[in-house]
Amino acid sequence: MLFTLKKVIGGMMLPLPLLLLLMALALLMLWLTRFQKTAKTVMTAAWLMLLLLSLQPVADGLLRPIEDKYPTWQGKKKVDYIVVLGGGYTWDPNWAPSSNLINNSLPRLNEGIRLWLANPGSKMIFTGAPAKTNPVSTAEAGARVAESLGVPRSAIITLDSPKDTEEEAAAVKQAIGNAPFLLVTSASHLPRAMIFFEHAGLHPLPAPANQLAVDAPLNPWERAIPSPVWLMHSDRVGYETLGRLWQWLKGSSGEPGQE
């Protein structure tokens, strides 16, 4: 119940639903109350915020400091395990396997396979519980896609019980102890994930995937025209900011290794 409540409240506080709620409030005030000036102010502010968060320079300017904390893993240190954290997924057996990994999940898996190939003899670990209406877990969906791309099942471990990053850290600790491993997750999620894993007594090597904030040149119109692509980048900033706030409330707010 607490997990579901956390997800619902957190989801409603992300940029798009929050700004739509403010616009709806402004419309109600315009039609049903005498607070016309206040309603116009709320509507204008919400519209302007939605516009700004949908522009590439603003969205990526907010996201880049979060993503840049850890560079892409190019290290030579041999590891025994590649831990790929779960993300969005579904499971439709009629689809191409990789189509079942939504948003951030497929880039995480791709980076995990790249690192697995660079570490012969290592095992891939996929984490994540099943969604309430799906008989296939997040971990199992990742494992099946990895198999379809050539990773043998004998090289895959699934941890099907964790529902969030904190539980994933505890499950990995129980499964492999203090063995060296690379921690693969989205670049925006990795700073928060490292805190959870360090607080679990582990020493992960950070391996970011799914970088979104663009530094390379773009066409001028791509920077100037609002787009749902850039709004999604702002959404990641909101999601991780709320996640860090939740860590702080639970007492795990510092950098890895700090209380």
Beta strands, then each sheet from edge to edge (+ up, - down):
strand 1: 81-84
strand 2: 123-127
strand 3: 156-159
strand 4: 181-186
strand 5: 205-209
sheet 1: 3+ 2+ 1+ 4+ 5+
end
